[in-house]
């Protein structure tokens, strides 16, 4: 870009964006009025900013980048910098761009600041409304899941009272009705416990341990149900490196995935459990030869309260995914109707990083067998 000095000054002065020229150590050599306003120098002449450090004028932006190096790299190596939604003084947010510019006189870089505060306010308002709607929908889902077993309990208690008031009441019928009440109470308790663990998870007690031991422990808990359905269980647990994890929470996540498979498998079905070390991650795969899932279903399995099972709460898989994410990992599902389903967990050996892991995805995750 080749411009004369006077042409450039006229162009910059007329621009609504905050514009400044920086030398190779990040010092302002020219600034327009919009730049002065964004720097909080209302009423000051833009020329008064000449000689000041850019990072000093915008201290909040210094947390994002070393502006001395950035200016030098732009001038000597042609490297551009683009940053968005950066907060400055006075509640102003800017999009920032730093790029080389050839004046033919002295080496400088052009910094451009666009005030996007109104755009940010609109987006934040939309996010607040989305959160409010999500909370309302969440509350409706919880109420629905609790209301169903309560209605069943209420009706069956009524039947019990009527039967007890009749002479010669059928003891077997009374026992069946009482058993239904007990099961619905247990279901209600499970919904509440899973909901609390999902919405307010306890702090993780992270310790290094064998993921293979956790898988075997989860299988032991399900042993009675596995035997009752005559399921064939294959375990190929080859992970050799310890995983930094909360053992109880991780066992709950694995148990929920295994329970989902046990419940959908027909009698005599098969389920394989595999673990392996893949670079910096431990990979778990749980594959069944059950009915499989339609694409529209597999895309929603990690969504709260989404279920296709009669009597299901829609909390088991979302809770498992939540626990895996707490550990800095992610889950995936691969399924075809009539071909079974594979759930995979990817867990970093070192445990969770300072930020959370990626969310759930729906991708192929290896073969079955």
N, C-alpha and C positions, 0 to 999 in steps of 0.2 A: 504494500500500500504506500504510494508516494503522494504526499501533499505538502504544499508550502506552509510555512509556519503561520502566516496570517489566515490562510484558508482553514487550517486545522483549528486555530483558536476560535474563529467565528462558528465553525461547525460544532465544537464542543460547548460553547456558551449557549447555543440555541437548543441543545439536547435536554430533554426532560429527565434523562437518567443522570445519576451521579457519576461523573467522569473525572479521572485524574491520570496524570502521567507520573510514573515512578522511575527513579533511577535504579541502578543495579544493586543498591543496598536498601531498597524499599522506602526511599525518601520521596515525598511529594515535590514534583517540579512544576506542576500546573494542576489546578482544580477548577471546576465550574461551580456555579451557585447551587445546583442541585446536590453536588457532592458535599458542600459545606453544610447544607440543611440536614442531610442524612448523618453527618458527623456531629449533629447537635449544635452547630455554630449559627443559630438563627440570628440574622441581622449582621453577621460578620461578613467582611469581604472575603471572597474565595482566595484572593491573593495572600491573605493572612495565614493560610494553611501551608503555603510553600515553605519547605524546609523542615516540615514535621514528618515523623515516621508514620507510615500508613497504619502499622499495627498499633501505635499509640492512639491514633484517632479512633480506631475501632477495636478496642481491647477484646471484645467478645469474639471477634473473628480470628484473633490470634490463637484461640484454642483449637481451631480447625487445621491450621497450616502455618509453617514458618514462612512469613512473607518476604524475608530477606532472601532466602534461598529461591522462593518462587519467582521473585522479580529477576534475580540473576539468571535463573534457568530460562525464563521467558526471553530475556534480552540476548543471551549468548547461545541458547540451544533451541529457541523457537517453541518452547513448551507452553501450552495453554493450561489454565486452571479454571474449572467451572464448579461452583458450589451453589447450592440452592437452599432456600428457606433459613438463612442464617439470621439469628436475632442480634440486633444492635441496640443502642441506647434508646430509651423512651418507648419501648415496645414495638419498634420498627423491625420488620423482617425484610431481608434483601436477597435477591439472586445476584451472585457475584461472578464476574468473568475477568480473568487476567490473560492478556495476550500480547505478543510482540508487535511493535509498530515501528516502521522505518521513517524517521523524519529527515534523515540525511545529515543531521547536525550532531546530535548527541544520542547515545544509546538509552532508550527508554522503553517502558512497557505501559500499555494502556489498561487501566482497571475500570470496569463498568459495574455500577451498582443500580439495580432496578428495585424500586420499592414495591414489594408484593404483600404488604401488610393486610390490605383489604382481602386479597385472595386467601391468605392464611386464615383470617377471621371467618370467612365464609366456609372454608373447609373444616375448621374446628367446630363451627356450628352444626354442620352436617354430621360430623362424627358424634357430637353430643346427642343429636336426635337419633342417630343409628344405635348408640349405646342404650338410650332410653327405650327404644323399640325392642332391642334385644333383651333387656331386662324384663320388659313386660311379657314378651313371648316365652322367656325362660320361666317366669312365674306361672304362666298359664300351663306350661308343660308339666311343671312340678305338681301343680294342683290336680291336673288330669291323672298323673301317675299315682297320686295318693288317693284320689277320689274313687278310682276303680276298685281297689281292694277294700276300701271302707264300705262301699255299697254292697260288695259281696259279703263282708262280715255282717253288716246290718241285716241283710236278707236271711242269712243262715242262722243268726241268733233268733230272729223271728220264728223260723221253722223249729228251732230247738224249743222255744217257749211253747209253741202250739203243741208240739209232740209231747212235752212233759205234762201238759194239761189234759192229755188224752189218756184214757185207761188202756192198759195193755200196749203201751208204746213199744215200737220195734227197736230193740236195743241196737241191732246192727245198723239200722237207719240213723239212730242218734249218733252212733260212733262215726259214721261217714260224715254227717253234718258237722260234728265237732272237729273232725280231721280237716275239713274244708276251711273252717274258721281258723284253725291253727296254721294251716299253710298260707292263708291270706295274711295273717299277722306276720309271719316270717317274711313274706314277700314285701310287705309294707316296711318292715324293719330293714330289709336289704336295700330298698329304694332310698330310705332316709340316710342310711350309713354311706351308700355310694354317693349320694348327692352331696353330703357333707364333705367327704374325702375329695370330691371333684372340685367343689367351690372353695374349700378352705383346707388345702393339703397341708399336712404337718411338715415341719422342717426336716430335711433329709439328714439321716445319720449315715454319712458316707464312710465306708470301710472297704478295703480291697478284699475280694473274695472270688470264688469260682462260680461262674454263671451256670456251669453244669450241675452243681449241687442245688442251685435254686430251681432249675428245671425239674430235677428229680423230686425235690420236696413238693413242688406244685402237683406233680403226677401222683405222689403218695396221697395227697389230700383228696384227689379225684378217684382213687383206686376203687372204691365201692361202686361208683357209677360206671366206671370202665368195665368192671367185672359183670355188672348187671346187664349191660348191653353186649357183652362178649366182643368188645373192640380189640383190634390188633394194634399194639403200640410198638413202633420201631424207634429206637434212640441211637443216634450217631452223634455223640457229644464230643467233638474233637477240639474245642477251644482249650488252649493251654495257658493263656495269659490271664492274670487276675483282672477283674473289672472293679473300679471304684464305684460302689453303689450302696444304696440303702436296701439291705437284703429283704426286709419285710415288705417294703413298697414294691420292689422288683418282683418278688414272689407273687404279690397280688396282681401285678400286671400280667405276668405269665399265666397265672391261674385263670384270669378272666378270658384270655385268648384260648386256652385249652378247654375251659368250660364251654365256650361258644362252640368249639368243634365237637365236643362230646354230645352236646344237646342236639346238634343238627345231623349227626351221623346216624344212619340206620343201624340196626342190630348187625353185628359182625363186620362193621366198617373198620377202616384202618386210619391211623394217625401217625405221622412221623415227626420226630423232634430232632433238629440238627443244630449244632453250634460249630462255628469255625472262626479263626482269626484272619481278618482281612485288613492288612496294613495297620492303620491306627484304630480300627473298629472291630468290635466283636459282633458277629452276625448270627442271629437266631432265625430259624425257619420252622414254622409249624404247618404241615401240609396234611390235608385230609382228602378222602375220596368221596366226599359227600355230594349233595345236590348242586353245589356251586352257586354263584351269584350272577344275576343279570348286571350288565354294565351300569344301569341307573342305580342299582342297589349298592354295588361296590363303591361307587363314588360318594356314598353318604354314610358308610359304616362307622366313621369316626365322629359323626355329628351327634350331639347330645339328644337323647330320647328317641333317636331313630332306631326302629326295630321292625323286623318282619316276623319275629317269633311270637307265637301265642303265649301270653304271660310274660314276655320279655320286658325289661325296664328301659332298654336303650341307654344304659349307663356303663355296662361292662367294658365294651371296646373303647368308648371315649375316655374312660378312666385309665385304661391300659395305655392309651396313646398319651394322655396327660402325664403319667408317671415316666414314660420313656422320654418325653420332652424335658421333664424336670432333670433328667440325667444327661441332658445335652444330646440326646439321640433322636431318632425318628422311626416311624413305622410305615410300612407299605403293605398293600394287599394286591394279590393277583388271583383272578378267578374267572372261570368260564362255566356257564350252565351245563350241568351234567358231568363236569370234569374235575370237580373239587375246588378247594380254595387253599391258598398259601398266604399266611401272614408272616411278615418278616419284621424283626427289630434290629436296628443298627445302633450299637452303644459304644461310645468312645471309651477306651480303656482307662483314661485319666479322669473320667467323671465329667460333670457339667462344666462348661466354660463360664466366664462371667455373665454372658448373655445366654438366652434360651436357644435350643436347637431349632432346626427347621420343622415346619408343620407336616401333617400327614400328606402322603402322595399316593397315587394309584398307578403303579407301574408293575411290569413283570419283575419278579424277584427270584428267578432261578427255577430249576426243574423240581419235580416231585420224585419220590422213590424211597 
